[in-house]
Amino acid sequence: MGHSPNIAPEACNCSAPDTGNMEVFAKYGSAAQKKKWLEPLMNGQIRSAFAMTEPAVASSDATNICTRIERRGEGYVVNGRKWWISGAGHPKCAVFITMGKTDLTASKYGQQSIVVVPADAPGVTVVRPLTVFGYDDAPHGHCEVVFDNVWVPAENLILGEGRGFEVIQGRLGPGRIHHCMRSLGMAERAVELMVDRVQNRVTFGRKIVEHGVVLDYIAKSRMELESARMLVLRAADMIDKVGAKNALKEIAMAKVVVPSAVLTILDRAIQMFGAGGVGQDTPLAEFWAGMRTLRIADGPDEVHTRQIAQLEIKEQNAKLAARKRNAAVSQAKL
C-alpha cells in the first residue's frame, strides 16, 4: 500500500483513518451502527474521520481532551474544537467517530466516551484544511473541525459512557501497525528509486554508484528496512495471536522504529537525487513529509518510548520475582 500511498489504499479501500474506524464499528459497534456505518464504509460508499486531537490541549495525553458530550433528553450534545482530523476534507466523508468527556467527576480514565457524529449534522463545521509541510493531502485532508451544540441520538454512543479509552486503545494499536506497513512500502519505493538513479547518473566521470559511499547508503538502507519489517511482522503476529492489548510493547517499538528508519532511507534517496529529490517530480519529498509527521501522529515517539521502558521494567521485575520464588522453593527442598 505504501508503494503508492495515494492510489493503492483508495483502490483497495484501506485508507487511514477508515481502516481504524471500520475496526471500531466491527469490534464495538451495535448492530444498528454496523448496518448504518460499517457496511457502507467497507463497500467504499462513504469515508470517515476520527475526531480526537484538539488545539487547546496537549492531545498526546488523551485525558486532556476537553470536548464535552453531554446527555440531553434522548441524546447527547457535542461541543468542542478538533484539529488534524484526517479524512474530514473528503467529499464522501459521512461520519466522525468523536471523543469527548461525558462525566467530569468520574475517574481519570472513565471520563471519556466515543460518539458517532454524522458529518451533515447541524453544528458540524469543517473550518479549514491544514497543511503538512506545505502539502494539503487532498482530497481527504487534515482539518480543523468545530462541533457547536451538535445533537445526536443516544444510540450513537459507542460501547457506553466512560469507555472511550477502551475503544481508542482497541483502535489505535492496529492502526499504528497499518501506518508502519504503509511506511515500509514507501521505503521500498525509495530504495528502488535510489538504486535506479545512482546507476544512471554520472558525476566526476563515474556513475554515482561507483562512488564508495553510495554502496554504503544502499546496503544500510536495505538492512534498516528489513530490521524494521521484522518488528512490524512481530507486532502483527502478536496482535493476531494474543490481541492488541497484549502486544502493546511490540506495537510501540514498531511505531517508534519504523518512521525513523524510513526517514533515514528517504533522506539518502533524496540526497542521491539532489535538487530533484526535494521537488514534485518524485514522491520522495512528499513521503518525507508524511514520515516526519508520523513521528507525532498516533502518539509521539516520546510517549511510546516511555511506554516501552515501563513495560520492559515490569517484565524484567516479573522475571526476577519468579527466579527468586523458584530459588526459595529449591532451597526449601534441601
Salt bridges, closest charged atoms under 4 A:
GLU10 OE1 - ARG47 NH1 2.76
ASP18 OD2 - ARG47 NE 2.27
GLU23 OE1 - LYS27 NZ 3.49
GLU23 OE2 - HIS178 NE2 3.68
GLU39 OE1 - LYS35 NZ 3.46
GLU54 OE2 - LYS82 NZ 2.90
GLU70 OE2 - ARG68 NH1 3.81
ASP137 OD2 - HIS142 NE2 2.60
GLU144 OE2 - ARG81 NH1 2.70
GLU144 OE1 - ARG128 NE 2.59
GLU166 OE1 - ARG163 NE 2.97
GLU188 OE2 - ARG222 NH1 3.02
GLU188 OE2 - ARG229 NH2 2.55
GLU192 OE1 - HIS3 NE2 3.02
ASP216 OD2 - LYS220 NZ 3.28
GLU224 OE1 - ARG268 NH1 2.82
GLU226 OE2 - ARG222 NH1 2.64
GLU226 OE1 - ARG229 NE 3.05
ASP237 OD2 - LYS241 NZ 3.15
GLU250 OE2 - ARG234 NH2 3.87
ASP298 OD2 - HIS179 NE2 3.57
ASP301 OD2 - ARG295 NE 2.56
GLU312 OE1 - LYS249 NZ 2.70
GLU315 OE1 - LYS249 NZ 2.87
